[in-house]
Each structure stands twice: as structure tokens, then as C-alpha cells.
């Protein structure tokens, strides 16, 4: 049953929606089972009536569940009154980690791993899909572009929904979309796979910023930084491991389609773990649901609920007279406030960094094996070099966590952005000076992989800490979406041949990276050791 931390409009509607989604997916299986003797090849086969009914049930179920997850807006308005007592968020912020915190961390790690697993699966399904549909590798590449576009759109749209209707509700709706997109495993035409892959990407893009926003608002200040960075590192690694493991176990016997069908049980796992996902007390307080907010605070502060110290605001970044604004009121504050308000300088710096990171990760690094050949390293040697470099860069995750937690959040982010720019300029110098040494190239590759990993490991956690409660999910979604936009831009530039020019591409990406480091060094604020309210106070100065 759903958690009682927040009252849903119609719990029955939510569970009926879940049932409709599951029924819609199961309606596709008979046709797939009939194709078992042909190793589950469905290309060119017409859809039967059962499959059509299933395709109608899936979106109907998602809409019904979404309606059930929406908070009781009328109840929110009835609970609003100007003389409300402030809520003691400082109690939970200074509490030691307890059982409730670890349960939340475990569940959100699972959710993030499942989230990362979905787009990571694309690389494993493309060969089998290309063979079955008789399409070229370049045509199959549209699948990855469709998913990447979906993640960019989903990050922004779902990030906004997280601020309008709650973090927990949006996570559950994203999981339902995962379940629905499992019908991609039964699509007889490649075009339908593109549509489903876009939807899967949209759900995956939405999950990422919301999990970080919820973690930032639930974890005590002393442990918030390292747990956010560790969540990203462990969740991402586990997601890629799950994708590769599933491909190894299921693809030989059940074809590439089995990897899409796994969206059903993995999405359902998140739904059934929903009792361990509380709604953010800060969101609850903002929407006027004080009783539920106090109940969550009591649970995560070990049952202690003293009064708030005099002069401390109940909600960060929201004036006392604005606290308890309705969802309708919150809807008027969106991306424009992030891009023009007091957070504008940080937002533009983070966006520029995210776009540049996308260009590196989805552009420069994808073309790096081919470019290494121009440096005199053959294909087999470049693969071994990249594998060795990745292995050497792996311990760097621990360094990132330690620096973010014990040194400085903003300085750690700026440091790794700067290192990424320097690593790109190093490749520029290698090509310019014709230093075609395997050891020199390995050093440059290790530096680039380590610095790029450090950037993404700290970028979204910092975004989740820096924005006020009514914009936190929106801001984190905007930055996550910008990284995916950089990936789309990288794919387009790759097709146009930019990354074939090793020196030019390295220089052009290093410049916005360096500019982002400069912007954040000037406009960023420290979040390490500071409560979320104190961070907003620092931005107001």
C-alpha cells in the first residue's frame, strides 16, 4: 500500500492504473510467445487485436495512476493559514543517520540503478535489432538519439512535475512509465521502437533529478554531500552492471527483446518499494500539509520534534508569508526564475558545464578510439588502452567523494571542471606536438576519464543542494537535461565530422568547460556543512 506520508487523491485510481499498465504489457506476450520457434522474431508481422488493446491500456493506466498520485489540492488549501508555526527542519538536518535514512538510501540506489539500466540497455539491443529489422548501423543509431532526446525532455518536464506534485509521486509515475515501455520488446516495427525508446528515455531522464532532490532534502547536513555523490557513483555503476548482466543471461536464449521486457519487473520493483520512499517534508510544508510533514520529520529525527530556533526560516528560499503557497502558486515560478533571478549566475554556469560534459561524454570520448588510430595506436591497442585507463581512473570516485565531503563542494566541482578542460587541452597539445607515445596518451586518457567522472559525480548533487525547495527538482532537472542536450549536440556534431578533427574538437570543448569553471568559481556558493536554509541565506547576501 502507498505510504501515508502524503494523502493521494485516489489510491484506488493509482492501483487500478498499475493493473491496467501490467495488463497492457501482458497482452503483448501471446504474440511474442507464438514467435518462440523463430527465436522471437516479429519483424514485419501484423499486430493482433490483443496487442492493440494492450497498447491502449498502457497510456490509460499511466494517466489513471497519475491522477491517483496527485495530492489533494483542496485539502492543501483548507490547511493554509497565516499563523502556522514553523517546522523544525534543523532537527532532521542535525540528526545522526538512522534506520530510516539507510532504507531510503537503499531504495533510491535501486531506483537510480534501474533508471541507468534502461538507456544502458540500448547498446546491447542494437546489434540484434539491426539484424532482425534488416537496418544499417547508422539507422539503428536513431534508437540511441531517440532515447537521448527523451532523457533531455524528461529531465526538464519531470523535474518541474517534481516541484508541482511532489518528489515521491513523480518517482512512482516514472516507474510506471518504465513498466509500460516494456512493450517495446514486442514491437514488430522499428518505428514503434523509436517511439517507445523516446518514452523510456523520458521516464529515465525524470527519475535522476528527482531522486537527488529527495535525497538532498532528507539526509542530515553532515552526511548529505558524500551520500549524494556516492548515490550517483554506485547507482550508475550498478545500472551498467545490470544491463550487461541481463544481456549475458537473457539475450542468447530470448533475443534482444527480453532486455526491453525486463522494464516490467524492474519498474514494478520500484512501485512495490514505494512504502520506503517518503515525501519530502519541505515539499509537504510548502503545500500546507503540516501534519504529514511533521510525521516525516519525527521519523527521520529519531522521534524528536522540538521547536524551531528563533529567527530560522521554516522553508529555505521562501519568505514566511509565502510558506504554504499552493501548487497553483508554485506553478508560476519556473525556469524563468532560475535563469533571471538570484540563482541565474549559478544556473548558467551549471548549464554550460553540463552541455560541455555532454559533448565530451557523448562526442569526444565516443570518437576517441578512432582518433587514437591517428596517433599511431591500432584498434586493438586503443581498446586495451581505454580499458586500462578506465581501470586506473576508477579509484578516482573515492577521491571525488572525499573532496566533496571533507574539502569543499563548489571547489571540488570547479576543480574537476578545470581538470577536464586541461585534459582536453592536453590532447590538443599531443596532436599539435605529434607526441605519439602510448604512455603519454594513456596519461591523458586517464586524466580525462577521471575528470569527466568527477564532473558528473558532483554536478547533479550540487544542483540538488543549491536551489530552494519550490525550485529544487526543476533546477536539478534543467541541469540534467542540459547534459543530455550536450549529448544530442555531440551526436549531431559527430555526424557532421567535427570529432574527426582531433585538435579542433578538443579545443572547442575545452573553451566552454573553462568558461563554466570561471563562472562557478565566481558565482558559486559553498554547500558543504551548511543546511539547505543556510545555503539560500548565503545566496541572498
WOPEVEN-V855927 format. One record per residue. RES is the residue in three letters. OMEGA is omega in degrees with one decimal (NA if undefined). Layout:
BEGIN
RES:OMEGA + RES:OMEGA
END
This chain:
BEGIN
UNK:179.2 + UNK:176.8 + UNK:179.9 + UNK:-179.4 + UNK:177.6 + UNK:-177.6 + UNK:175.4 + UNK:-177.1 + UNK:-179.6 + UNK:177.0 + UNK:179.0 + UNK:179.3 + UNK:178.8 + UNK:-177.3 + UNK:174.2 + UNK:176.0 + UNK:176.9 + UNK:-179.7 + UNK:179.8 + UNK:178.5 + UNK:179.9 + UNK:179.0 + UNK:178.9 + UNK:177.8 + UNK:-178.8 + UNK:179.5 + UNK:178.9 + UNK:-172.0 + UNK:-180.0 + UNK:179.4 + UNK:177.9 + UNK:179.3 + UNK:179.1 + UNK:-178.7 + UNK:-178.1 + UNK:179.7 + UNK:179.7 + UNK:-176.7 + UNK:172.8 + UNK:176.3 + UNK:-178.8 + UNK:-175.2 + UNK:176.9 + UNK:-179.0 + UNK:178.2 + UNK:177.0 + UNK:174.2 + UNK:-176.9 + UNK:179.3 + UNK:179.5 + UNK:178.6 + UNK:177.4 + UNK:178.8 + UNK:179.7 + UNK:176.8 + UNK:-177.6 + UNK:-175.5 + UNK:179.3 + UNK:177.3 + UNK:179.5 + UNK:179.2 + UNK:178.8 + UNK:-179.9 + UNK:178.4 + UNK:177.4 + UNK:176.0 + UNK:179.6 + UNK:-178.3 + UNK:-178.2 + UNK:179.6 + UNK:178.0 + UNK:-175.1 + UNK:179.0 + UNK:178.4 + UNK:178.7 + UNK:-176.9 + UNK:-179.9 + UNK:-175.9 + UNK:-178.1 + UNK:173.5 + UNK:-168.9 + UNK:-174.8 + UNK:179.4 + UNK:176.0 + UNK:-179.9 + UNK:-177.7 + UNK:-173.8 + UNK:-180.0 + UNK:-178.4 + UNK:-179.2 + UNK:179.2 + UNK:-179.1 + UNK:-177.0 + UNK:178.1 + UNK:173.5 + UNK:176.6 + UNK:179.2 + UNK:-175.8 + UNK:-178.5 + UNK:178.2 + UNK:-176.6 + UNK:175.6 + UNK:178.7 + UNK:179.4 + UNK:-179.0 + UNK:-177.9 + UNK:-179.9 + UNK:174.0 + UNK:176.1 + UNK:-179.1 + UNK:-179.1 + UNK:177.5 + UNK:177.2 + UNK:179.5 + UNK:-179.5 + UNK:-177.9 + UNK:-173.6 + UNK:178.5 + UNK:178.9 + UNK:-179.7 + UNK:-174.9 + UNK:-179.2 + UNK:-178.7 + UNK:-179.0 + UNK:-173.6 + UNK:178.9 + UNK:-179.8 + UNK:177.9 + UNK:179.0 + UNK:180.0 + UNK:-176.8 + UNK:-177.5 + UNK:179.5 + UNK:-178.0 + UNK:-179.6 + UNK:178.7 + UNK:179.6 + UNK:176.5 + UNK:177.9 + UNK:178.2 + UNK:175.7 + UNK:178.1 + UNK:178.7 + UNK:179.4 + UNK:177.8 + UNK:179.7 + UNK:-179.3 + UNK:176.5 + UNK:177.7 + UNK:180.0 + UNK:178.6 + UNK:179.2 + UNK:-177.6 + UNK:-179.8 + UNK:-177.7 + UNK:-176.4 + UNK:-177.9 + UNK:174.9 + UNK:177.6 + UNK:178.8 + UNK:178.6 + UNK:177.1 + UNK:-178.5 + UNK:-172.1 + UNK:175.3 + UNK:-178.6 + UNK:-175.1 + UNK:-179.3 + UNK:-177.4 + UNK:175.3 + UNK:-179.3 + UNK:178.9 + UNK:175.8 + UNK:177.8 + UNK:177.5 + UNK:177.1 + UNK:173.3 + UNK:-178.8 + UNK:-178.3 + UNK:-177.3 + UNK:175.2 + UNK:177.3 + UNK:174.6 + UNK:179.5 + UNK:179.8 + UNK:-177.1 + UNK:-178.9 + UNK:-177.8 + UNK:-177.8 + UNK:-179.9 + UNK:178.3 + UNK:176.8 + UNK:177.9 + UNK:179.7 + UNK:-178.6 + UNK:-179.3 + UNK:174.7 + UNK:179.7 + UNK:176.9 + UNK:177.1 + UNK:178.7 + UNK:178.1 + UNK:-179.9 + UNK:179.6 + UNK:-179.9 + UNK:-176.5 + UNK:-172.4 + UNK:-176.4 + UNK:-176.2 + UNK:178.0 + UNK:178.5 + UNK:178.2 + UNK:179.9 + UNK:178.5 + UNK:-178.5 + UNK:-176.5 + UNK:-176.0 + UNK:-173.6 + UNK:177.7 + UNK:-174.7 + UNK:-175.7 + UNK:-175.4 + UNK:-173.2 + UNK:-174.7 + UNK:-175.0 + UNK:178.7 + UNK:176.9 + UNK:179.9 + UNK:179.1 + UNK:178.0 + UNK:179.3 + UNK:-178.1 + UNK:-178.1 + UNK:-179.4 + UNK:179.8 + UNK:179.7 + UNK:179.7 + UNK:179.4 + UNK:178.5 + UNK:177.7 + UNK:177.9 + UNK:-179.7 + UNK:-179.4 + UNK:178.4 + UNK:178.3 + UNK:178.9 + UNK:179.3 + UNK:-175.4 + UNK:-167.6 + UNK:-173.2 + UNK:179.9 + UNK:-175.6 + UNK:-171.9 + UNK:177.7 + UNK:-178.2 + UNK:-176.9 + UNK:-179.5 + UNK:-178.4 + UNK:175.4 + UNK:-178.7 + UNK:177.8 + UNK:176.3 + UNK:-178.7 + UNK:-178.5 + UNK:-178.8 + UNK:175.1 + UNK:179.0 + UNK:178.4 + UNK:179.1 + UNK:179.8 + UNK:-177.8 + UNK:175.0 + UNK:-173.1 + UNK:179.9 + UNK:179.7 + UNK:178.5 + UNK:178.3 + UNK:170.5 + UNK:179.0 + UNK:178.4 + UNK:177.8 + UNK:175.8 + UNK:179.6 + UNK:179.9 + UNK:179.7 + UNK:-177.4 + UNK:174.0 + UNK:-179.4 + UNK:-173.1 + UNK:-176.4 + UNK:178.6 + UNK:179.2 + UNK:179.6 + UNK:179.4 + UNK:178.5 + UNK:178.9 + UNK:-180.0 + UNK:-178.6 + UNK:-175.2 + UNK:175.4 + UNK:177.5 + UNK:177.9 + UNK:-179.5 + UNK:179.5 + UNK:178.6 + UNK:-178.4 + UNK:179.7 + UNK:178.7 + UNK:-178.4 + UNK:177.9 + UNK:-179.6 + UNK:-177.2 + UNK:-179.8 + UNK:-178.9 + UNK:-177.1 + UNK:175.1 + UNK:-179.3 + UNK:-179.9 + UNK:-176.8 + UNK:-178.6 + UNK:179.0 + UNK:-177.3 + UNK:-177.5 + UNK:175.7 + UNK:-177.0 + UNK:177.0 + UNK:178.1 + UNK:178.6 + UNK:179.5 + UNK:-176.9 + UNK:-179.3 + UNK:-178.8 + UNK:-174.9 + UNK:-174.4 + UNK:-179.1 + UNK:179.9 + UNK:180.0 + UNK:-174.3 + UNK:-177.1 + UNK:-175.9 + UNK:-175.7 + UNK:177.1 + UNK:-171.1 + UNK:-175.8 + UNK:178.2 + UNK:-178.6 + UNK:-179.7 + UNK:177.2 + UNK:179.0 + UNK:178.5 + UNK:179.4 + UNK:177.0 + UNK:-178.3 + UNK:179.0 + UNK:178.8 + UNK:177.4 + UNK:177.8 + UNK:177.8 + UNK:178.1 + UNK:-171.5 + UNK:-176.2 + UNK:179.3 + UNK:-173.9 + UNK:-177.9 + UNK:178.2 + UNK:-179.5 + UNK:-176.8 + UNK:179.0 + UNK:178.2 + UNK:-179.7 + UNK:176.4 + UNK:176.5 + UNK:177.8 + UNK:177.2 + UNK:176.7 + UNK:179.3 + UNK:-176.6 + UNK:-174.8 + UNK:-179.5 + UNK:179.4 + UNK:179.9 + UNK:177.2 + UNK:179.1 + UNK:-179.9 + UNK:179.8 + UNK:178.6 + UNK:179.3 + UNK:179.5 + UNK:179.1 + UNK:179.1 + UNK:179.6 + UNK:-178.8 + UNK:-174.8 + UNK:179.0 + UNK:-180.0 + UNK:177.9 + UNK:177.7 + UNK:178.0 + UNK:179.3 + UNK:-179.8 + UNK:-177.8 + UNK:-179.6 + UNK:-178.9 + UNK:-176.4 + UNK:-170.1 + UNK:-177.7 + UNK:-177.0 + UNK:178.6 + UNK:-176.3 + UNK:179.1 + UNK:176.7 + UNK:178.6 + UNK:179.8 + UNK:179.4 + UNK:-175.8 + UNK:172.8 + UNK:178.6 + UNK:177.9 + UNK:177.9 + UNK:177.7 + UNK:-180.0 + UNK:178.8 + UNK:177.4 + UNK:177.2 + UNK:176.3 + UNK:176.3 + UNK:175.4 + UNK:-179.4 + UNK:179.1 + UNK:-178.2 + UNK:-178.5 + UNK:-177.0 + UNK:-179.9 + UNK:176.5 + UNK:-172.2 + UNK:179.2 + UNK:-179.9 + UNK:-179.1 + UNK:178.5 + UNK:179.4 + UNK:177.6 + UNK:179.3 + UNK:179.0 + UNK:-179.3 + UNK:177.2 + UNK:-179.4 + UNK:-179.3 + UNK:-179.7 + UNK:179.6 + UNK:-177.2 + UNK:178.5 + UNK:177.0 + UNK:178.7 + UNK:179.2 + UNK:-175.9 + UNK:179.3 + UNK:-177.4 + UNK:-173.7 + UNK:-177.2 + UNK:174.4 + UNK:179.6 + UNK:177.8 + UNK:179.7 + UNK:-180.0 + UNK:-164.5 + UNK:-174.6 + UNK:178.2 + UNK:-171.4 + UNK:-176.6 + UNK:178.4 + UNK:-172.8 + UNK:-179.1 + UNK:177.8 + UNK:-178.9 + UNK:178.5 + UNK:178.2 + UNK:178.5 + UNK:-179.8 + UNK:177.3 + UNK:177.9 + UNK:178.5 + UNK:177.6 + UNK:177.9 + UNK:175.7 + UNK:175.5 + UNK:176.9 + UNK:177.2 + UNK:178.0 + UNK:177.8 + UNK:178.6 + UNK:179.7 + UNK:179.5 + UNK:176.4 + UNK:177.7 + UNK:179.8 + UNK:174.0 + UNK:-178.0 + UNK:-173.9 + UNK:171.0 + UNK:176.1 + UNK:-169.8 + UNK:-176.2 + UNK:-176.0 + UNK:-178.3 + UNK:178.9 + UNK:-179.1 + UNK:-176.0 + UNK:178.1 + UNK:179.1 + UNK:-176.9 + UNK:176.7 + UNK:175.6 + UNK:179.6 + UNK:179.3 + UNK:178.2 + UNK:177.8 + UNK:179.8 + UNK:-179.1 + UNK:-177.9 + UNK:176.1 + UNK:179.9 + UNK:-171.1 + UNK:-177.5 + UNK:177.0 + UNK:-179.0 + UNK:175.9 + UNK:-177.8 + UNK:176.4 + UNK:-178.7 + UNK:173.8 + UNK:-178.1 + UNK:177.1 + UNK:-178.8 + UNK:178.7 + UNK:178.9 + UNK:175.6 + UNK:179.1 + UNK:178.7 + UNK:-178.9 + UNK:-176.1 + UNK:NA
END
